[in-house]
Amino acid sequence: MKVRTLRRHIKEGTKNLGRNGWMTFASISAVAVMLFVVGVFLLLIMNMNNIASTVESDVEIHVYIDLTASPEQQDELRAQIETTPHVESIDYMTKDEGLNELIDSLDEQGAVFESIRAENPLNDKFVVRAMDPQLTEQVAVKIEQMPYVERVNYGKDWIERLFAVTNFVRTVGLLLVLGMMFTAMFLIANTIKLTIVARKREIQIMKLVGATNGFIRWPFFVEGMLLGIIGAIVPIILIGLGYSYIYENFGQRAELVFFSLLPVFPHVWNIAGLLLIIGAFIGVWGSMMSVRKFLKV
């Protein structure tokens, strides 16, 4: 395609936005409203996934070492654990450190346990983390079978419920986002189609006087893309300002509970880029689908 012809198509596509007044406004409004809803859902699901990942990251395997194990045997056990597949990290905690942790966790009531410090009955232990929290049980079962291990504690029942909840949250979140995106695509595309249908006579006349399909399509291609991009800019601005306000005013309060909000950057930028792509795609798709049936004259 010649540069002059391309310029003509861009110019015509841009002019069409102004020529069609209220229909253009309706299309842009439909794009803006639906993409705003999609963007809010995306931010919500991303934060829910972040919360799930934060909770999962706290899952640990406590490997209690046999009281009769010598230092050399403990080193041997550690080496075995380190070579176990999917083990990310391993920390050693002496029984004295374990007792201090117990006393600190009980606050004033912890003083009762000071009397057993001389004959500490606790076990030395390894605190193990899996590379993927979902593999915690698999790693724990392997470690439990190793020599010099008295018992393994990883909260089996608790983590099973935890992972069931986090997997449910991720699945539902993904389905909601996909559902919203498909709904937005069809609603926006149908609105844009109305804009094109209103000019079917213009398309048919151009076809009858000898204009090629490509010559007719290109201005509508440009117009649809501009409708989608302009419609995406509004929700991007609203989401960016709104989320920045929420993060600045409620971000620290959220951290005091048990989770933290995702930072504004780069996540808002990622959503902005995604909304621009979705808007442009839907605009082009809606325009092309509408023009195609009027090219058959």
Secondary structure in CASP SS format (residue, H / E / C, confidence):
PFRMAT SS
TARGET T0000
AUTHOR 0000-0000-0000
METHOD secondary structure of the structure
MODEL  1
M C 1.00
K C 1.00
V H 1.00
R H 1.00
T H 1.00
L H 1.00
R H 1.00
R H 1.00
H H 1.00
I H 1.00
K H 1.00
E H 1.00
G H 1.00
T H 1.00
K H 1.00
N H 1.00
L H 1.00
G H 1.00
R H 1.00
N C 1.00
G H 1.00
W H 1.00
M H 1.00
T H 1.00
F H 1.00
A H 1.00
S H 1.00
I H 1.00
S H 1.00
A H 1.00
V H 1.00
A H 1.00
V H 1.00
M H 1.00
L H 1.00
F H 1.00
V H 1.00
V H 1.00
G H 1.00
V H 1.00
F H 1.00
L H 1.00
L H 1.00
L H 1.00
I H 1.00
M H 1.00
N H 1.00
M H 1.00
N H 1.00
N H 1.00
I H 1.00
A H 1.00
S H 1.00
T H 1.00
V H 1.00
E H 1.00
S H 1.00
D C 1.00
V C 1.00
E C 1.00
I E 1.00
H E 1.00
V E 1.00
Y E 1.00
I E 1.00
D C 1.00
L C 1.00
T C 1.00
A C 1.00
S C 1.00
P H 1.00
E H 1.00
Q H 1.00
Q H 1.00
D H 1.00
E H 1.00
L H 1.00
R H 1.00
A H 1.00
Q H 1.00
I H 1.00
E H 1.00
T C 1.00
T C 1.00
P C 1.00
H C 1.00
V E 1.00
E E 1.00
S E 1.00
I E 1.00
D E 1.00
Y E 1.00
M E 1.00
T C 1.00
K H 1.00
D H 1.00
E H 1.00
G H 1.00
L H 1.00
N H 1.00
E H 1.00
L H 1.00
I H 1.00
D H 1.00
S H 1.00
L C 1.00
D H 1.00
E H 1.00
Q H 1.00
G H 1.00
A H 1.00
V H 1.00
F H 1.00
E H 1.00
S H 1.00
I H 1.00
R C 1.00
A C 1.00
E C 1.00
N C 1.00
P C 1.00
L C 1.00
N C 1.00
D C 1.00
K E 1.00
F E 1.00
V E 1.00
V E 1.00
R E 1.00
A E 1.00
M C 1.00
D C 1.00
P H 1.00
Q H 1.00
L H 1.00
T H 1.00
E H 1.00
Q H 1.00
V H 1.00
A H 1.00
V H 1.00
K H 1.00
I H 1.00
E H 1.00
Q C 1.00
M C 1.00
P C 1.00
Y C 1.00
V E 1.00
E E 1.00
R E 1.00
V E 1.00
N E 1.00
Y C 1.00
G C 1.00
K H 1.00
D H 1.00
W H 1.00
I H 1.00
E H 1.00
R H 1.00
L H 1.00
F H 1.00
A H 1.00
V H 1.00
T H 1.00
N H 1.00
F H 1.00
V H 1.00
R H 1.00
T H 1.00
V H 1.00
G H 1.00
L H 1.00
L H 1.00
L H 1.00
V H 1.00
L H 1.00
G H 1.00
M H 1.00
M H 1.00
F H 1.00
T H 1.00
A H 1.00
M H 1.00
F H 1.00
L H 1.00
I H 1.00
A H 1.00
N H 1.00
T H 1.00
I H 1.00
K H 1.00
L H 1.00
T H 1.00
I H 1.00
V H 1.00
A C 1.00
R C 1.00
K H 1.00
R H 1.00
E H 1.00
I H 1.00
Q H 1.00
I H 1.00
M H 1.00
K H 1.00
L H 1.00
V C 1.00
G C 1.00
A C 1.00
T C 1.00
N H 1.00
G H 1.00
F H 1.00
I H 1.00
R H 1.00
W H 1.00
P H 1.00
F H 1.00
F H 1.00
V H 1.00
E H 1.00
G H 1.00
M H 1.00
L H 1.00
L H 1.00
G H 1.00
I H 1.00
I H 1.00
G H 1.00
A H 1.00
I H 1.00
V H 1.00
P H 1.00
I H 1.00
I H 1.00
L H 1.00
I H 1.00
G H 1.00
L H 1.00
G H 1.00
Y H 1.00
S H 1.00
Y H 1.00
I H 1.00
Y H 1.00
E H 1.00
N H 1.00
F H 1.00
G H 1.00
Q H 1.00
R H 1.00
A H 1.00
E H 1.00
L H 1.00
V H 1.00
F C 1.00
F C 1.00
S C 1.00
L C 1.00
L C 1.00
P C 1.00
V H 1.00
F H 1.00
P H 1.00
H H 1.00
V H 1.00
W H 1.00
N H 1.00
I H 1.00
A H 1.00
G H 1.00
L H 1.00
L H 1.00
L H 1.00
I H 1.00
I H 1.00
G H 1.00
A H 1.00
F H 1.00
I H 1.00
G H 1.00
V H 1.00
W H 1.00
G H 1.00
S H 1.00
M H 1.00
M H 1.00
S H 1.00
V H 1.00
R H 1.00
K H 1.00
F H 1.00
L C 1.00
K C 1.00
V C 1.00
END
